[in-house]
Amino acid sequence: MPHTILSDKMNRLNNTEILEKLKSKFGTEILFSEEPFGLLTIYIEKQIIKDMLQYLYQETHLGFQFLTDLCGIHDPSQVNAELGVVYHLQNMRTNTRIRIKSFTALSNPKFPTVTDIFKTANWMERETYDFFGIIFEGHPNLKRILNMDDMVDFPLRKEFPLEDQTRLDKDDKMFGR
């Protein structure tokens, strides 16, 4: 067994190899890629998220079968791409990690669920919905997970007020304002 683990580490995937495999499969649907701090980051259209993650999971040479994180992004300065979802994947055999990013307009905050590929996506998608209002179509139980059910705002969006404007007990002089 240790020999197998050692040989897997010696056969660690490199970013160029991963990207070339993905480009040969998805072509122009990959918008662009970068490698901040050596982490391969691939930007894609949201229409291919499910197909790409399924391919990364099932392709035996790639083997990205662990979703370490899924989170939302809100950047109001990006017109027609204000909301995004970031997927962090890991190949546990070779300890290789990649990041997939996709963006959409605030007016259409829908992404496909990946709970059928990664069971760990269940709560991560619920949390992303709860804080960013991103709707994961096909999710088995998409409802708030940490905030109150009757909350109408999404607190990690930039338009959410940082302070309660109705409080009368606050004195701005005490806070240097």
N, C-alpha and C positions, 0 to 999 in steps of 0.2 A: 504493500500500500504506500509507504513513504516514497518508493521509487516512482510510482505513478504521479504523486503530487509534485515531486521534483521535476519530472519530465514535463508536466503541465506548465509549471512556472517557467521552465526554459523555453517553452513554446508560447510565451506570452504574446498576445495580439498587439500589433502596433497600430497607431492611429491611421496611418496611410493605408494599410491593408483593410481595415474596417471601412474606411471611407470609400475606397475603390469598390469593395463588394456592394456597399449601399448604392453607390452611383450606378453600378452596372444593373442593379435591380430597379431603382426608382428614378434614375436619370434627372431630368429637369425639375422634378417635383422637390428635389433638394434645393432650397433657395441659396444657401451658402453655408460654410463651416468655418470654424476658427478653433484655436487650441490655447485658450488662456491657461497659463500655468500647466501646460501639458495635457489638459483635459479636453478631449475631442468634444466639441459642441456643434451640433447639427441643427440648422433651422429649416423647418419644413412647413408645407401647407397643412392645415388641420385635416383636410380630407384624407390624407394618407397616414395619419397617426396610427390608427388601428393596424393597418397593413404592415407598416414599418415595425411596430413593436412586436407584432406576431412573427415577422421574419427574424428579427433580432433574437427572439425567444427560441424559435424552432430550428433555425439554421445551426447545425451541429458544430460547425467550425467557429461560429460567433458565440453562441451559448449565453446570451444575456438573459438569464432566467430569474434575476432578483431585482425587483424594483425597490431601490433604497429610499427614494423620495419622489414625491409629486407635489408641486406647489404652484400657486398662482402668482401673477404679476399684474400690476395696474400702472401703466405709464400714460397719463393723459396727453403727453406731448406727441405721441405716435398716432397720427391721424389714421383712422380705419384699422388700427392694430393696437388698440389701447389695452386689451386684456390678453394675457398669455398663460400658457401652462408649460411648466418645465418638468421633464421626466429624467431622473437619475437612475441609470441601470448599471448593474455590475455582473460580470462573469466571475463567479465565485471560485472556479477552478484555477483561473489564471490571474485573478485579482486585477482585472481590467475594468475600467469604468468609462462610461460615456454619458453625455447629456444631450437630450433632445428638447428643442424649444419650438413652440408654435404660437402664433398670435392671431387674434380676430378683432373685429370691430366691437365696440361697446354695445352697439345696437343689436348684435347677434352673438350673445355670450354662450354659444353652444359648442361643445366638444363631444366626441364619442367616448363612452365609458371604456375602460380597459380592464374592468373587474373580471371579465371572463378570461383574460390572459394572466393577470396578476391578482391574486386574492387580496394582497396587501393594498391594492388601489382603493378598496372599498371605503375605509375610513379617511384615507387621504383625499379622495374625491369629495367626500362629504365635508371635510374641513375646508377645502378650497371653495366649495359652493357656499358654505357658511360665511366665510370671510370676504370673498370676492364676487359672489353671485354668478359664478361660472356654472352653467347647467351641463351636466354630463348625461347625455342622452343614452337611455338604456340602462342606467344605474338601477340596481335592484331596490334601493331604499334611500333615495336622495332627499335628505331632510337635514335640518340644522343638527349639529353634533355638540357644539360648545356654547353657542349663544341661545338666548330665549327664542322659543318657537314663534312668538308673535313679533319679533324684531323685523322691521321693514328695510333697514339699511344693511350694507355690507361693510363692516368696520375697517377693512384693510384697503378699501378704495380711497383714493386721494381726496375725493369730495366729502368724505365722512369727517365731520368736525372733530378736532382733537380735544376740545374742551366743551363743557356744557355752557352754552351762552346764556342760559336762564338763571344761573346761580347768582345770588345777590350777596353772598358772603365772601366773594373774592375781591381783593383790593390789588389792582395791578401794580401799585407802588411797591408792594411787598415782593413782587417777582421781577423788579427791574424793568418794567414796561411803562 
